[in-house]
Amino acid sequence: MRLPNTIFALLTAIFSAVSLADTQLEMSVTPFATPKFDFDKGGQASLKNIQANFSLSHNIYPQHNLGFNIQLARESWSFDSNPWKVAQPWQTLERISFSLPYRYTTSSGWIFAASADLSQNKEKGAENSDSWLYGLNTYMAHSFSPDLLLGFGVGAYHQLDKTTGFPFIIIDWKITKDLRLANPFAVGPAGPAGLELSWGVTPQFDLGVGGAMRHFQYRLAADNAVASKGILEQQYVPIFIRAGYKIQDNWRVDAYTGVAAGGKFTFMDKNGNELNSEKAKKMPFFGLSANARF
């Protein structure tokens, strides 16, 4: 996946700004894998995925925060026969996403936020110009106490074949000194944030359990054996267990394992008309995430 020269220039400018006061940079790399799982109509598949995230946020004024986020992801799939009766239903899948989040915090504890998002999702070899998704999400939340933040938001995204919308809940609730319920994932074109219940075993070590809903669309290449220049849609609900360790104040690692339920893979033609779909049985997964914050 190649980034245009203009994006490299923008990244250079962003990283040079990290030295400024009130600016925070966060980076993470997350490799994970899904061992062989079964399709309902026969056949097996497995997945290796690597994802990298770069986030920059800056306090313009004490109450105003502006950010810039980049996410890169690559999915490498392997098939031992499949319901579509072709050697390879799809090749490597790639995603690159950009977002510009803005947040305003009032002196009375209210938060108003919005994020403009742009994402290119495609099978390797697909046309870049036909692979873009874009949209906006916005929310409002209130700190009812130092231990409880609650809010509500909505998102609207133009995907490859249609425009969709969804509501989501914002929560950060410190139930006890060591127990916390919060959203672990960012809201974006893939769907609303999930929920995680975490337990701080020690100041450095914590455990969590949670889940989310995920929905992705990818533009397919012209030589795709099932839907030339069409769309592949993935839907699933990952349910996970997490163990995290804080190496230092700004470095941590998290190990994940779980299962993705409700897996569904749908092929559509280039106009968004459904050609066929196939459900997957439970998809186990495991992964590791390394995170740094400066």
N, C-alpha and C positions, 0 to 999 in steps of 0.2 A: 504494500500500500504506500504510494508516494504522495507526499504533501507538496503543493505548489510552493514556489519560491516566496510568494507573498506571505504564506503561513509561517515559513521559517523565519522571515523577517519579523513577523508579529511576535513569534515565540521569543526571539532574541530581545525584543523590546520589553516583553513581559518579564523575563527572567532578570533583566537588568534593573527592573523596578523593585525587586525583592528587598534591596537594601534600604528602601524608603521606609520611614516610620509608618506604623499602622497598616503594614502590608503583610499578608500571610500566604505562603506557598505550601501546597500539600500535593504529594505525589504518592501513587500506589501502583504496584504491579501484582496481578492476581492470575496465576495459572491454575486451571482446574480441569478435571476430566470426568467424563461419564463412561463407565465401563459398558460392556455390551448390554443392550436392552432389547426387548422384543416388541415388534409391531403386532397389532391385533390380528392382522390377516397374514401373518407369517413374515419371516425375515428378521434380521438383527442389524443393529448399528451401534457405533461407539463414537465418542466425540472427545477431541482435545481442544481446549480453548485457552487463549491468553488475552488478558485485558490490562490496559494501562490507563491511568487517570492522572491528569494534571489540572490543578485548580489554583487560581490566584484570586485573592480577595483584598480589597483596599477600603479602608474607612476614609471616604472623601471628607466628611465632617463627622463629628461624634455620633450623629444619628443616621447617617447615610453610608451604606456599604455597596460597592459595585464589584462584581467578580467576572472572571473569564475561565471557562472550563473546557478541557478537551478530553475526549475518551476515544481510545483506539482498541479494537477487538478483532480477533481472528479465530474462526471456528474451522477446524480440520476434521472432516467426517470420514468414517470408514464403514463399509456395508458388507455383511455376509448374507447376500441375497436380500430382496426387499419386495414389498407389495407392488411396486411399479414395474417390476420385471425388466429392469435395465441395469447395466453394470454399475453406473454411478448416477443416482437421481439428481444429485447436485454436487458441485465441487466445493472448494474452500469458500467460506462466507466471510465477508469483511464489513466492518462498521467503523466509521469515523464520525464523531459527534462534537458539536460546538454549542456552548450555551453562554448567555450573558445574564446572570442573575443580579437583581437589584433588591435591596432591603432597606426599609425605613422603620426605625424604632422610635416610638414616642416616649416622652418622659413618664407617661402613665402606664407603660408596660405593653402597649399594643405594637404589633409588628405587621407591616404591610409589605408584601414581597411579590415579585414577578420575575419570570425568566423567559427569554426568547431563545428557542432551540432550533438548530439546524443539524441534520444527520444524513449521511450518505450510507445506504445499506445495499450491498450488492454481492452477487456471486462473482468469483474471480473471472475476469474477462467480460463482464457485463458493461454496458455503456454508462459512463459516469453521469451524463446529462439526464438520464432517465431514472436515476437512483436516489433522488433527494426527497427527504421528508422534512417538514418544518412545522412549528407551532409555538404555542405560548401556554404557560401555566401561571396561575396567580393564587395567592392565598392571604388570609389574614388570621392572626393568632394573638392570644393575650396571655401574659404571665399573671395567673391568678394568685400565685405565691412563688417564693424562690424555688419551690419544688415541683411546680405544675405549670406547664405551658400547653394550651389547647388551641386548636384552630381548624379552619376548614378552607379547602381550596378547590379549584376546578382547572382542568386542562383541556385544550382543544388542539388537535394535530391533524394536518393534512398528510395522510399516508400515501402509498404508491397508487392506491385505487379509490380512496374515499377520505372524507374528513370525519374524525371521530372525537368524542368528548367524554370526559369522565370526572367524577368528584373524588376527592381524597381527604383524609383526616390528618392533621398535624398534631402530634402528641409527644411530649417529653415530661414524663411523670416519675419523679423520684419517690417511689412508694415508701421505701425505708432507706436507711443509711446505705445499704448495700444492694437494694433491689430497684430496678429501673425498667420502665416500659417506654419505648421510643421508636421512631422511624429510623431504620438502619440504612435505607437506600434513598437516593435522590429521585425526585419525580422527573419524568422525561417521556420521550416518544414510546418507550417500552411499557409505560403504564404507571400507575400510582405507586407511591412508596409503600413498603411493607411495614410489618410490626415485629419488634423483637423485645423479649423479656430477658434482661441480663442480670446477673448476680456477681457482684464484686467480691470474690473469695478473699483476695488480698489487695493491697493498693496496686500491685503489678499484674495480678492475674484475675481474669473474669471469664464467666461462662454465659452463653446466651442460647436461646431457642426462638425461632421465628419463622416467618413465611411471607410470601408476596405473590402477586399475579404478574405474569410477564407475557408480552405480546410483541413479536418482531415481524417485519416484512422485509424481503430482500428481492431486488431486481435480478432476474436470471439472465444468463448469457445467451447469445444467439445460438450457440451449439448445445444448449441444454437438451437432454434427451427426452424430457417429459413436457416442458413448456418453454419453447424458444421465446426469449425476450419477455417471458411471463413473470409471475410473482410467486415466491414461496413464503407462506405465512406459518409462523411457529407460535403456539400457545401452550403454556404450562404454568403450574403452580409449585414453585420450589419451597419445600419445608426443610429447615436446616437446624443443625446444632453447631455452635461455634465456641471455640476456646481461644482466648486472646491473652497475649503477654506483652506488657509495656517494658521494652528494653531500657529506654530512657524516656524523659518527658516528651520528646518529639519523635521517638521511634517505637514502632510496635509491629507485632506479627499476629495474624489470626489464622487458625486452621478451621476449615469447614467440612462438614459431611452432612448428607441428607438425601432426600429423594424428591424428584419432580413428578408430581401427580397431574393427571388430566392432560397429558401431552397430546397435541394434535398438530399434524402437518398438512397444510392445504396448498394445492397447486392451483393457480389461476392464470388465465391468458393475460396478454399485455393490457387488456381493457378492464381487468378485474373480474371477469366471469369465471366462476369456479369450474375447474375441470375434474378434480377428484380430491378426496381428503382421506387421511389415514390416522387412526389413533395409535398411541403408543402405550404400552404397559408401563408400570412404574420405572422411572429413570433414575438410578442411583447416581450420586456425584460426590466428589471430594475435591478440595482445593486448599490453597495457601495464599494469603495476602500479606504483603510487606508494605507498610505505610510510613511515610516520613512527613513531618510538618515543621516548617521554619518560620 
